[in-house]
Amino acid sequence: METCSSEKRSIVGSLFVLPWALSYMVLPGIAYLIRTWQWLQVAFSVPALFLAAYFWILPESPRWLILNGRHQEALKILKKAAEMNNKPFPSENTMLKAMERVGEVEGDKSQTTSKSLSTRVTEVVQHYFALMKIPAFRKRILVCYFCWFGAGLVYYGVSLNATNLRWANF
């Protein structure tokens, strides 16, 4: 997402979940064809081994590299992304100076916001309860909770009753 152009970001974000959705749809067919659970587990696990190739294919996050002071590596990745998107790339000196400034600013932020986890959780809970005092927010969040609960309950009910579904009735 970081290295694609802003015009394509929504498409890439939508396509990101496509393999999961397709796999979820194909799963019952595979389970119907492979009856033993041991072979079914093998059939589901072997394709995941191919995902190990992403370790070498996908580049590291340029943002992460910049924040960790690895500017030359980030510069190479950003140059490649600019070439793939047919975008002009600023000079290396300009980019390196910008990366150093970003690293300094982020370093200052991390020093000032180094609170313990319990302190941060407490602050989040306090902000949440403060927002719940606003009637419009409270109404929207309760509607969201109700819809979430209802969708989960329906999904659970359908999955429990899946053996009684008959395709001829549809």
VMD Tcl script that builds the backbone (N, CA, C; Angstrom):
set m [mol new atoms 510]
animate dup $m
set s [atomselect $m all]
$s set {name element resname resid chain x y z} {
  {N N MET 1 A 0.822 -1.193 0.000}
  {CA C MET 1 A 0.000 0.000 0.000}
  {C C MET 1 A 0.866 1.257 0.000}
  {N N GLU 2 A 2.004 1.190 0.701}
  {CA C GLU 2 A 2.849 2.382 0.799}
  {C C GLU 2 A 3.510 2.725 -0.518}
  {N N THR 3 A 3.825 1.713 -1.310}
  {CA C THR 3 A 4.619 1.962 -2.506}
  {C C THR 3 A 3.788 2.087 -3.773}
  {N N CYS 4 A 2.467 1.988 -3.691}
  {CA C CYS 4 A 1.658 2.175 -4.899}
  {C C CYS 4 A 1.135 3.616 -4.924}
  {N N SER 5 A 0.772 4.054 -6.119}
  {CA C SER 5 A 0.327 5.438 -6.268}
  {C C SER 5 A -1.014 5.648 -5.566}
  {N N SER 6 A -1.310 6.895 -5.243}
  {CA C SER 6 A -2.536 7.186 -4.491}
  {C C SER 6 A -3.786 6.883 -5.317}
  {N N GLU 7 A -3.698 6.975 -6.637}
  {CA C GLU 7 A -4.869 6.661 -7.477}
  {C C GLU 7 A -5.210 5.179 -7.427}
  {N N LYS 8 A -4.202 4.334 -7.240}
  {CA C LYS 8 A -4.406 2.881 -7.255}
  {C C LYS 8 A -4.580 2.291 -5.861}
  {N N ARG 9 A -4.418 3.099 -4.834}
  {CA C ARG 9 A -4.430 2.587 -3.468}
  {C C ARG 9 A -5.759 1.922 -3.096}
  {N N SER 10 A -6.876 2.481 -3.515}
  {CA C SER 10 A -8.165 1.875 -3.166}
  {C C SER 10 A -8.355 0.542 -3.875}
  {N N ILE 11 A -7.887 0.448 -5.118}
  {CA C ILE 11 A -7.992 -0.814 -5.852}
  {C C ILE 11 A -7.112 -1.878 -5.196}
  {N N VAL 12 A -5.881 -1.510 -4.868}
  {CA C VAL 12 A -4.959 -2.451 -4.243}
  {C C VAL 12 A -5.504 -2.887 -2.885}
  {N N GLY 13 A -6.052 -1.955 -2.124}
  {CA C GLY 13 A -6.624 -2.297 -0.831}
  {C C GLY 13 A -7.796 -3.249 -0.951}
  {N N SER 14 A -8.612 -3.076 -1.987}
  {CA C SER 14 A -9.746 -3.977 -2.204}
  {C C SER 14 A -9.286 -5.350 -2.678}
  {N N LEU 15 A -8.293 -5.373 -3.549}
  {CA C LEU 15 A -7.794 -6.645 -4.062}
  {C C LEU 15 A -6.998 -7.418 -3.021}
  {N N PHE 16 A -6.568 -6.741 -1.980}
  {CA C PHE 16 A -5.770 -7.366 -0.935}
  {C C PHE 16 A -6.535 -8.503 -0.248}
  {N N VAL 17 A -7.842 -8.354 -0.094}
  {CA C VAL 17 A -8.641 -9.373 0.590}
  {C C VAL 17 A -9.263 -10.383 -0.365}
  {N N LEU 18 A -9.073 -10.192 -1.654}
  {CA C LEU 18 A -9.673 -11.090 -2.642}
  {C C LEU 18 A -9.225 -12.545 -2.481}
  {N N PRO 19 A -7.930 -12.842 -2.315}
  {CA C PRO 19 A -7.541 -14.249 -2.138}
  {C C PRO 19 A -8.197 -14.896 -0.927}
  {N N TRP 20 A -8.343 -14.145 0.160}
  {CA C TRP 20 A -8.986 -14.706 1.344}
  {C C TRP 20 A -10.443 -15.047 1.039}
  {N N ALA 21 A -11.154 -14.148 0.379}
  {CA C ALA 21 A -12.565 -14.384 0.081}
  {C C ALA 21 A -12.732 -15.566 -0.871}
  {N N LEU 22 A -11.889 -15.639 -1.892}
  {CA C LEU 22 A -11.975 -16.766 -2.827}
  {C C LEU 22 A -11.654 -18.082 -2.134}
  {N N SER 23 A -10.658 -18.076 -1.271}
  {CA C SER 23 A -10.304 -19.289 -0.526}
  {C C SER 23 A -11.450 -19.727 0.367}
  {N N TYR 24 A -12.096 -18.760 0.967}
  {CA C TYR 24 A -13.217 -19.072 1.855}
  {C C TYR 24 A -14.375 -19.704 1.082}
  {N N MET 25 A -14.541 -19.289 -0.176}
  {CA C MET 25 A -15.607 -19.863 -0.995}
  {C C MET 25 A -15.242 -21.250 -1.512}
  {N N VAL 26 A -13.971 -21.502 -1.781}
  {CA C VAL 26 A -13.523 -22.785 -2.325}
  {C C VAL 26 A -13.381 -23.845 -1.232}
  {N N LEU 27 A -13.204 -23.415 0.004}
  {CA C LEU 27 A -12.962 -24.319 1.116}
  {C C LEU 27 A -13.990 -25.455 1.240}
  {N N PRO 28 A -15.295 -25.209 1.160}
  {CA C PRO 28 A -16.244 -26.330 1.268}
  {C C PRO 28 A -16.091 -27.352 0.156}
  {N N GLY 29 A -15.771 -26.890 -1.056}
  {CA C GLY 29 A -15.577 -27.830 -2.163}
  {C C GLY 29 A -14.384 -28.733 -1.931}
  {N N ILE 30 A -13.299 -28.157 -1.422}
  {CA C ILE 30 A -12.116 -28.964 -1.120}
  {C C ILE 30 A -12.432 -29.945 0.001}
  {N N ALA 31 A -13.152 -29.483 1.007}
  {CA C ALA 31 A -13.515 -30.364 2.125}
  {C C ALA 31 A -14.438 -31.483 1.667}
  {N N TYR 32 A -15.255 -31.228 0.662}
  {CA C TYR 32 A -16.140 -32.272 0.131}
  {C C TYR 32 A -15.329 -33.335 -0.611}
  {N N LEU 33 A -14.298 -32.901 -1.323}
  {CA C LEU 33 A -13.488 -33.836 -2.109}
  {C C LEU 33 A -12.500 -34.619 -1.247}
  {N N ILE 34 A -11.973 -34.011 -0.214}
  {CA C ILE 34 A -10.981 -34.666 0.651}
  {C C ILE 34 A -11.662 -34.939 1.985}
  {N N ARG 35 A -11.937 -36.188 2.242}
  {CA C ARG 35 A -12.771 -36.535 3.393}
  {C C ARG 35 A -12.011 -36.702 4.704}
  {N N THR 36 A -10.755 -37.139 4.677}
  {CA C THR 36 A -10.040 -37.343 5.935}
  {C C THR 36 A -9.434 -36.027 6.404}
  {N N TRP 37 A -9.491 -35.809 7.694}
  {CA C TRP 37 A -9.047 -34.519 8.219}
  {C C TRP 37 A -7.541 -34.338 8.085}
  {N N GLN 38 A -6.757 -35.445 8.102}
  {CA C GLN 38 A -5.312 -35.308 7.981}
  {C C GLN 38 A -4.930 -34.779 6.593}
  {N N TRP 39 A -5.519 -35.348 5.554}
  {CA C TRP 39 A -5.221 -34.893 4.193}
  {C C TRP 39 A -5.824 -33.521 3.920}
  {N N LEU 40 A -6.936 -33.255 4.561}
  {CA C LEU 40 A -7.531 -31.929 4.421}
  {C C LEU 40 A -6.611 -30.863 5.020}
  {N N GLN 41 A -6.007 -31.185 6.159}
  {CA C GLN 41 A -5.056 -30.262 6.779}
  {C C GLN 41 A -3.845 -30.046 5.874}
  {N N VAL 42 A -3.367 -31.108 5.233}
  {CA C VAL 42 A -2.247 -30.985 4.294}
  {C C VAL 42 A -2.656 -30.105 3.114}
  {N N ALA 43 A -3.861 -30.327 2.596}
  {CA C ALA 43 A -4.336 -29.548 1.440}
  {C C ALA 43 A -4.455 -28.066 1.776}
  {N N PHE 44 A -4.776 -27.745 3.005}
  {CA C PHE 44 A -4.891 -26.338 3.395}
  {C C PHE 44 A -3.538 -25.724 3.763}
  {N N SER 45 A -2.605 -26.553 4.213}
  {CA C SER 45 A -1.319 -26.029 4.677}
  {C C SER 45 A -0.289 -25.868 3.563}
  {N N VAL 46 A -0.286 -26.745 2.587}
  {CA C VAL 46 A 0.734 -26.701 1.537}
  {C C VAL 46 A 0.715 -25.381 0.761}
  {N N PRO 47 A -0.437 -24.853 0.369}
  {CA C PRO 47 A -0.399 -23.564 -0.334}
  {C C PRO 47 A 0.206 -22.439 0.494}
  {N N ALA 48 A 0.107 -22.531 1.799}
  {CA C ALA 48 A 0.684 -21.490 2.659}
  {C C ALA 48 A 2.203 -21.499 2.591}
  {N N LEU 49 A 2.797 -22.627 2.225}
  {CA C LEU 49 A 4.250 -22.685 2.086}
  {C C LEU 49 A 4.739 -21.761 0.978}
  {N N PHE 50 A 3.928 -21.585 -0.047}
  {CA C PHE 50 A 4.306 -20.690 -1.145}
  {C C PHE 50 A 4.356 -19.230 -0.682}
  {N N LEU 51 A 3.635 -18.923 0.376}
  {CA C LEU 51 A 3.657 -17.564 0.902}
  {C C LEU 51 A 5.008 -17.203 1.507}
  {N N ALA 52 A 5.811 -18.205 1.815}
  {CA C ALA 52 A 7.151 -17.931 2.342}
  {C C ALA 52 A 7.992 -17.183 1.318}
  {N N ALA 53 A 7.667 -17.318 0.033}
  {CA C ALA 53 A 8.401 -16.603 -1.017}
  {C C ALA 53 A 8.238 -15.091 -0.872}
  {N N TYR 54 A 7.160 -14.647 -0.241}
  {CA C TYR 54 A 6.959 -13.204 -0.036}
  {C C TYR 54 A 8.091 -12.590 0.781}
  {N N PHE 55 A 8.719 -13.404 1.597}
  {CA C PHE 55 A 9.825 -12.919 2.420}
  {C C PHE 55 A 10.936 -12.351 1.535}
  {N N TRP 56 A 11.127 -12.945 0.365}
  {CA C TRP 56 A 12.171 -12.475 -0.535}
  {C C TRP 56 A 11.637 -11.579 -1.644}
  {N N ILE 57 A 10.368 -11.707 -1.983}
  {CA C ILE 57 A 9.801 -10.948 -3.106}
  {C C ILE 57 A 9.380 -9.545 -2.692}
  {N N LEU 58 A 8.621 -9.434 -1.588}
  {CA C LEU 58 A 8.098 -8.134 -1.174}
  {C C LEU 58 A 9.181 -7.284 -0.524}
  {N N PRO 59 A 9.227 -6.015 -0.866}
  {CA C PRO 59 A 10.230 -5.156 -0.225}
  {C C PRO 59 A 9.796 -4.786 1.195}
  {N N GLU 60 A 10.770 -4.378 1.980}
  {CA C GLU 60 A 10.489 -3.903 3.331}
  {C C GLU 60 A 9.750 -2.573 3.247}
  {N N SER 61 A 9.017 -2.219 4.272}
  {CA C SER 61 A 8.284 -0.961 4.310}
  {C C SER 61 A 9.258 0.217 4.310}
  {N N PRO 62 A 9.159 1.131 3.326}
  {CA C PRO 62 A 10.059 2.282 3.323}
  {C C PRO 62 A 9.942 3.123 4.594}
  {N N ARG 63 A 8.740 3.243 5.110}
  {CA C ARG 63 A 8.548 4.024 6.337}
  {C C ARG 63 A 9.316 3.405 7.495}
  {N N TRP 64 A 9.227 2.091 7.622}
  {CA C TRP 64 A 9.935 1.400 8.689}
  {C C TRP 64 A 11.439 1.564 8.525}
  {N N LEU 65 A 11.927 1.438 7.278}
  {CA C LEU 65 A 13.353 1.598 7.027}
  {C C LEU 65 A 13.828 3.003 7.396}
  {N N ILE 66 A 13.041 4.010 7.040}
  {CA C ILE 66 A 13.416 5.396 7.350}
  {C C ILE 66 A 13.469 5.610 8.857}
  {N N LEU 67 A 12.469 5.117 9.568}
  {CA C LEU 67 A 12.426 5.306 11.019}
  {C C LEU 67 A 13.539 4.551 11.733}
  {N N ASN 68 A 14.088 3.521 11.084}
  {CA C ASN 68 A 15.189 2.770 11.676}
  {C C ASN 68 A 16.544 3.177 11.122}
  {N N GLY 69 A 16.579 4.307 10.383}
  {CA C GLY 69 A 17.839 4.863 9.911}
  {C C GLY 69 A 18.447 4.159 8.716}
  {N N ARG 70 A 17.715 3.318 8.051}
  {CA C ARG 70 A 18.222 2.590 6.883}
  {C C ARG 70 A 17.783 3.328 5.618}
  {N N HIS 71 A 18.319 4.517 5.424}
  {CA C HIS 71 A 17.869 5.427 4.375}
  {C C HIS 71 A 18.216 4.945 2.972}
  {N N GLN 72 A 19.392 4.355 2.781}
  {CA C GLN 72 A 19.777 3.906 1.440}
  {C C GLN 72 A 18.838 2.808 0.932}
  {N N GLU 73 A 18.461 1.871 1.807}
  {CA C GLU 73 A 17.535 0.814 1.420}
  {C C GLU 73 A 16.160 1.395 1.081}
  {N N ALA 74 A 15.709 2.329 1.887}
  {CA C ALA 74 A 14.420 2.969 1.625}
  {C C ALA 74 A 14.464 3.729 0.314}
  {N N LEU 75 A 15.588 4.366 0.016}
  {CA C LEU 75 A 15.744 5.119 -1.222}
  {C C LEU 75 A 15.631 4.202 -2.436}
  {N N LYS 76 A 16.250 3.025 -2.371}
  {CA C LYS 76 A 16.174 2.062 -3.484}
  {C C LYS 76 A 14.721 1.624 -3.722}
  {N N ILE 77 A 14.015 1.332 -2.644}
  {CA C ILE 77 A 12.630 0.863 -2.765}
  {C C ILE 77 A 11.736 1.973 -3.321}
  {N N LEU 78 A 11.919 3.190 -2.834}
  {CA C LEU 78 A 11.113 4.310 -3.317}
  {C C LEU 78 A 11.408 4.626 -4.777}
  {N N LYS 79 A 12.678 4.498 -5.195}
  {CA C LYS 79 A 13.028 4.705 -6.603}
  {C C LYS 79 A 12.327 3.684 -7.491}
  {N N LYS 80 A 12.360 2.434 -7.057}
  {CA C LYS 80 A 11.710 1.371 -7.826}
  {C C LYS 80 A 10.205 1.603 -7.928}
  {N N ALA 81 A 9.599 2.050 -6.824}
  {CA C ALA 81 A 8.158 2.326 -6.828}
  {C C ALA 81 A 7.838 3.483 -7.775}
  {N N ALA 82 A 8.692 4.503 -7.780}
  {CA C ALA 82 A 8.470 5.641 -8.674}
  {C C ALA 82 A 8.593 5.208 -10.132}
  {N N GLU 83 A 9.550 4.342 -10.438}
  {CA C GLU 83 A 9.699 3.833 -11.809}
  {C C GLU 83 A 8.479 3.027 -12.232}
  {N N MET 84 A 8.001 2.165 -11.339}
  {CA C MET 84 A 6.841 1.325 -11.674}
  {C C MET 84 A 5.583 2.159 -11.885}
  {N N ASN 85 A 5.493 3.293 -11.179}
  {CA C ASN 85 A 4.317 4.162 -11.300}
  {C C ASN 85 A 4.519 5.284 -12.314}
  {N N ASN 86 A 5.633 5.264 -13.020}
  {CA C ASN 86 A 5.955 6.287 -14.020}
  {C C ASN 86 A 5.876 7.693 -13.431}
  {N N LYS 87 A 6.459 7.853 -12.261}
  {CA C LYS 87 A 6.478 9.146 -11.584}
  {C C LYS 87 A 7.909 9.655 -11.507}
  {N N PRO 88 A 8.088 10.971 -11.573}
  {CA C PRO 88 A 9.451 11.508 -11.426}
  {C C PRO 88 A 9.936 11.330 -9.991}
  {N N PHE 89 A 11.231 11.143 -9.832}
  {CA C PHE 89 A 11.808 10.945 -8.512}
  {C C PHE 89 A 12.771 12.083 -8.222}
  {N N PRO 90 A 12.657 12.728 -7.059}
  {CA C PRO 90 A 13.579 13.824 -6.715}
  {C C PRO 90 A 15.017 13.316 -6.605}
  {N N SER 91 A 15.954 14.227 -6.493}
  {CA C SER 91 A 17.353 13.828 -6.380}
  {C C SER 91 A 17.579 13.062 -5.083}
  {N N GLU 92 A 18.652 12.258 -5.085}
  {CA C GLU 92 A 18.947 11.435 -3.908}
  {C C GLU 92 A 19.243 12.298 -2.683}
  {N N ASN 93 A 19.958 13.396 -2.883}
  {CA C ASN 93 A 20.286 14.270 -1.739}
  {C C ASN 93 A 19.029 14.848 -1.106}
  {N N THR 94 A 18.095 15.280 -1.942}
  {CA C THR 94 A 16.833 15.836 -1.432}
  {C C THR 94 A 16.080 14.787 -0.628}
  {N N MET 95 A 16.011 13.577 -1.168}
  {CA C MET 95 A 15.290 12.509 -0.475}
  {C C MET 95 A 15.977 12.118 0.830}
  {N N LEU 96 A 17.309 12.050 0.805}
  {CA C LEU 96 A 18.031 11.673 2.031}
  {C C LEU 96 A 17.850 12.717 3.126}
  {N N LYS 97 A 17.868 13.990 2.739}
  {CA C LYS 97 A 17.634 15.050 3.730}
  {C C LYS 97 A 16.226 14.950 4.306}
  {N N ALA 98 A 15.234 14.684 3.430}
  {CA C ALA 98 A 13.852 14.546 3.893}
  {C C ALA 98 A 13.720 13.350 4.833}
  {N N MET 99 A 14.394 12.264 4.497}
  {CA C MET 99 A 14.338 11.070 5.352}
  {C C MET 99 A 14.946 11.348 6.720}
  {N N GLU 100 A 16.039 12.089 6.744}
  {CA C GLU 100 A 16.662 12.428 8.033}
  {C C GLU 100 A 15.745 13.291 8.879}
  {N N ARG 101 A 15.055 14.238 8.222}
  {CA C ARG 101 A 14.115 15.093 8.973}
  {C C ARG 101 A 12.970 14.266 9.530}
  {N N VAL 102 A 12.440 13.348 8.717}
  {CA C VAL 102 A 11.342 12.495 9.185}
  {C C VAL 102 A 11.813 11.658 10.370}
  {N N GLY 103 A 13.006 11.099 10.269}
  {CA C GLY 103 A 13.548 10.298 11.362}
  {C C GLY 103 A 13.712 11.100 12.635}
  {N N GLU 104 A 14.161 12.371 12.509}
  {CA C GLU 104 A 14.331 13.222 13.688}
  {C C GLU 104 A 12.993 13.551 14.328}
  {N N VAL 105 A 12.008 13.899 13.507}
  {CA C VAL 105 A 10.678 14.256 14.030}
  {C C VAL 105 A 10.041 13.057 14.715}
  {N N GLU 106 A 10.103 11.893 14.069}
  {CA C GLU 106 A 9.519 10.694 14.670}
  {C C GLU 106 A 10.268 10.302 15.941}
  {N N GLY 107 A 11.575 10.493 15.953}
  {CA C GLY 107 A 12.351 10.192 17.160}
  {C C GLY 107 A 11.940 11.078 18.320}
  {N N ASP 108 A 11.697 12.378 18.031}
  {CA C ASP 108 A 11.234 13.293 19.073}
  {C C ASP 108 A 9.871 12.870 19.598}
  {N N LYS 109 A 8.980 12.436 18.692}
  {CA C LYS 109 A 7.642 12.006 19.118}
  {C C LYS 109 A 7.726 10.786 20.019}
  {N N SER 110 A 8.563 9.819 19.634}
  {CA C SER 110 A 8.639 8.591 20.433}
  {C C SER 110 A 9.220 8.855 21.816}
  {N N GLN 111 A 10.113 9.851 21.940}
  {CA C GLN 111 A 10.675 10.165 23.252}
  {C C GLN 111 A 9.637 10.822 24.151}
  {N N THR 112 A 8.801 11.674 23.566}
  {CA C THR 112 A 7.808 12.375 24.388}
  {C C THR 112 A 6.601 11.506 24.699}
  {N N THR 113 A 6.348 10.472 23.893}
  {CA C THR 113 A 5.168 9.644 24.113}
  {C C THR 113 A 5.522 8.248 24.598}
  {N N SER 114 A 6.617 8.097 25.306}
  {CA C SER 114 A 7.003 6.767 25.798}
  {C C SER 114 A 6.322 6.521 27.143}
  {N N LYS 115 A 5.034 6.142 27.072}
  {CA C LYS 115 A 4.260 5.843 28.273}
  {C C LYS 115 A 4.127 4.333 28.379}
  {N N SER 116 A 3.823 3.868 29.561}
  {CA C SER 116 A 3.636 2.435 29.736}
  {C C SER 116 A 2.328 2.010 29.074}
  {N N LEU 117 A 2.248 0.724 28.802}
  {CA C LEU 117 A 1.061 0.189 28.135}
  {C C LEU 117 A -0.193 0.403 28.983}
  {N N SER 118 A -0.086 0.202 30.274}
  {CA C SER 118 A -1.261 0.369 31.135}
  {C C SER 118 A -1.734 1.821 31.139}
  {N N THR 119 A -0.794 2.781 31.078}
  {CA C THR 119 A -1.172 4.198 31.031}
  {C C THR 119 A -1.911 4.507 29.738}
  {N N ARG 120 A -1.402 3.973 28.624}
  {CA C ARG 120 A -2.058 4.222 27.335}
  {C C ARG 120 A -3.436 3.575 27.277}
  {N N VAL 121 A -3.560 2.360 27.810}
  {CA C VAL 121 A -4.865 1.683 27.817}
  {C C VAL 121 A -5.849 2.472 28.667}
  {N N THR 122 A -5.394 2.952 29.802}
  {CA C THR 122 A -6.255 3.751 30.681}
  {C C THR 122 A -6.738 5.006 29.961}
  {N N GLU 123 A -5.833 5.675 29.231}
  {CA C GLU 123 A -6.220 6.880 28.491}
  {C C GLU 123 A -7.245 6.565 27.409}
  {N N VAL 124 A -7.061 5.459 26.700}
  {CA C VAL 124 A -8.007 5.077 25.649}
  {C C VAL 124 A -9.381 4.807 26.247}
  {N N VAL 125 A -9.426 4.089 27.348}
  {CA C VAL 125 A -10.709 3.791 27.998}
  {C C VAL 125 A -11.377 5.076 28.472}
  {N N GLN 126 A -10.596 5.999 29.018}
  {CA C GLN 126 A -11.164 7.266 29.465}
  {C C GLN 126 A -11.726 8.065 28.294}
  {N N HIS 127 A -11.004 8.087 27.179}
  {CA C HIS 127 A -11.504 8.796 25.994}
  {C C HIS 127 A -12.777 8.146 25.468}
  {N N TYR 128 A -12.818 6.810 25.494}
  {CA C TYR 128 A -14.001 6.090 25.020}
  {C C TYR 128 A -15.216 6.476 25.861}
  {N N PHE 129 A -15.070 6.453 27.180}
  {CA C PHE 129 A -16.204 6.791 28.037}
  {C C PHE 129 A -16.582 8.269 27.914}
  {N N ALA 130 A -15.600 9.118 27.644}
  {CA C ALA 130 A -15.906 10.530 27.422}
  {C C ALA 130 A -16.722 10.694 26.137}
  {N N LEU 131 A -16.386 9.913 25.115}
  {CA C LEU 131 A -17.148 9.983 23.865}
  {C C LEU 131 A -18.553 9.412 24.034}
  {N N MET 132 A -18.700 8.410 24.902}
  {CA C MET 132 A -20.025 7.821 25.117}
  {C C MET 132 A -20.999 8.807 25.760}
  {N N LYS 133 A -20.503 9.912 26.319}
  {CA C LYS 133 A -21.373 10.933 26.900}
  {C C LYS 133 A -22.025 11.792 25.825}
  {N N ILE 134 A -21.498 11.733 24.601}
  {CA C ILE 134 A -22.072 12.498 23.485}
  {C C ILE 134 A -23.220 11.681 22.902}
  {N N PRO 135 A -24.462 12.206 22.922}
  {CA C PRO 135 A -25.621 11.417 22.502}
  {C C PRO 135 A -25.528 10.876 21.073}
  {N N ALA 136 A -25.064 11.688 20.119}
  {CA C ALA 136 A -24.998 11.226 18.727}
  {C C ALA 136 A -24.002 10.068 18.588}
  {N N PHE 137 A -22.866 10.189 19.251}
  {CA C PHE 137 A -21.873 9.124 19.193}
  {C C PHE 137 A -22.410 7.865 19.862}
  {N N ARG 138 A -23.036 8.034 21.023}
  {CA C ARG 138 A -23.572 6.898 21.759}
  {C C ARG 138 A -24.590 6.145 20.915}
  {N N LYS 139 A -25.455 6.881 20.224}
  {CA C LYS 139 A -26.470 6.250 19.385}
  {C C LYS 139 A -25.820 5.460 18.253}
  {N N ARG 140 A -24.838 6.054 17.591}
  {CA C ARG 140 A -24.178 5.374 16.469}
  {C C ARG 140 A -23.412 4.142 16.918}
  {N N ILE 141 A -22.707 4.245 18.029}
  {CA C ILE 141 A -21.913 3.110 18.484}
  {C C ILE 141 A -22.822 1.972 18.940}
  {N N LEU 142 A -23.953 2.293 19.562}
  {CA C LEU 142 A -24.883 1.237 19.966}
  {C C LEU 142 A -25.516 0.555 18.765}
  {N N VAL 143 A -25.816 1.314 17.708}
  {CA C VAL 143 A -26.326 0.715 16.469}
  {C C VAL 143 A -25.271 -0.207 15.856}
  {N N CYS 144 A -24.012 0.238 15.856}
  {CA C CYS 144 A -22.922 -0.601 15.328}
  {C C CYS 144 A -22.786 -1.879 16.146}
  {N N TYR 145 A -22.852 -1.769 17.470}
  {CA C TYR 145 A -22.747 -2.954 18.318}
  {C C TYR 145 A -23.904 -3.915 18.036}
  {N N PHE 146 A -25.100 -3.383 17.888}
  {CA C PHE 146 A -26.267 -4.224 17.614}
  {C C PHE 146 A -26.118 -4.937 16.279}
  {N N CYS 147 A -25.686 -4.208 15.241}
  {CA C CYS 147 A -25.507 -4.827 13.917}
  {C C CYS 147 A -24.417 -5.886 13.957}
  {N N TRP 148 A -23.325 -5.606 14.654}
  {CA C TRP 148 A -22.230 -6.554 14.767}
  {C C TRP 148 A -22.706 -7.825 15.473}
  {N N PHE 149 A -23.428 -7.653 16.572}
  {CA C PHE 149 A -23.945 -8.799 17.312}
  {C C PHE 149 A -24.937 -9.585 16.459}
  {N N GLY 150 A -25.826 -8.882 15.776}
  {CA C GLY 150 A -26.818 -9.548 14.935}
  {C C GLY 150 A -26.180 -10.328 13.794}
  {N N ALA 151 A -25.214 -9.726 13.131}
  {CA C ALA 151 A -24.542 -10.417 12.030}
  {C C ALA 151 A -23.808 -11.655 12.539}
  {N N GLY 152 A -23.152 -11.533 13.679}
  {CA C GLY 152 A -22.455 -12.686 14.248}
  {C C GLY 152 A -23.413 -13.783 14.659}
  {N N LEU 153 A -24.531 -13.398 15.228}
  {CA C LEU 153 A -25.520 -14.376 15.652}
  {C C LEU 153 A -26.132 -15.104 14.458}
  {N N VAL 154 A -26.461 -14.376 13.407}
  {CA C VAL 154 A -27.021 -14.997 12.199}
  {C C VAL 154 A -26.000 -15.939 11.572}
  {N N TYR 155 A -24.755 -15.497 11.453}
  {CA C TYR 155 A -23.717 -16.344 10.876}
  {C C TYR 155 A -23.558 -17.623 11.692}
  {N N TYR 156 A -23.542 -17.494 13.010}
  {CA C TYR 156 A -23.406 -18.651 13.888}
  {C C TYR 156 A -24.594 -19.595 13.703}
  {N N GLY 157 A -25.791 -19.045 13.638}
  {CA C GLY 157 A -26.984 -19.870 13.456}
  {C C GLY 157 A -26.990 -20.591 12.120}
  {N N VAL 158 A -26.603 -19.897 11.071}
  {CA C VAL 158 A -26.559 -20.526 9.746}
  {C C VAL 158 A -25.504 -21.626 9.713}
  {N N SER 159 A -24.347 -21.372 10.323}
  {CA C SER 159 A -23.304 -22.397 10.307}
  {C C SER 159 A -23.708 -23.627 11.109}
  {N N LEU 160 A -24.465 -23.454 12.196}
  {CA C LEU 160 A -24.935 -24.612 12.956}
  {C C LEU 160 A -26.004 -25.383 12.199}
  {N N ASN 161 A -26.770 -24.702 11.397}
  {CA C ASN 161 A -27.880 -25.329 10.686}
  {C C ASN 161 A -27.509 -25.673 9.241}
  {N N ALA 162 A -26.240 -25.600 8.884}
  {CA C ALA 162 A -25.827 -25.812 7.494}
  {C C ALA 162 A -26.153 -27.214 7.004}
  {N N THR 163 A -26.168 -28.193 7.893}
  {CA C THR 163 A -26.457 -29.562 7.459}
  {C C THR 163 A -27.909 -29.716 7.035}
  {N N ASN 164 A -28.810 -28.844 7.512}
  {CA C ASN 164 A -30.222 -28.937 7.161}
  {C C ASN 164 A -30.592 -28.148 5.917}
  {N N LEU 165 A -29.669 -27.382 5.386}
  {CA C LEU 165 A -29.958 -26.599 4.181}
  {C C LEU 165 A -30.031 -27.528 2.972}
  {N N ARG 166 A -31.011 -27.328 2.155}
  {CA C ARG 166 A -31.166 -28.121 0.934}
  {C C ARG 166 A -31.085 -27.176 -0.245}
  {N N TRP 167 A -30.210 -27.501 -1.181}
  {CA C TRP 167 A -30.029 -26.640 -2.349}
  {C C TRP 167 A -31.265 -26.627 -3.234}
  {N N ALA 168 A -32.062 -27.677 -3.198}
  {CA C ALA 168 A -33.260 -27.737 -4.046}
  {C C ALA 168 A -34.298 -26.712 -3.629}
  {N N ASN 169 A -34.255 -26.266 -2.369}
  {CA C ASN 169 A -35.239 -25.299 -1.893}
  {C C ASN 169 A -34.961 -23.886 -2.380}
  {N N PHE 170 A -33.770 -23.663 -2.904}
  {CA C PHE 170 A -33.422 -22.300 -3.312}
  {C C PHE 170 A -33.831 -22.041 -4.704}
}
mol reanalyze $m
mol bondsrecalc $m
mol representation Tube
mol addrep $m
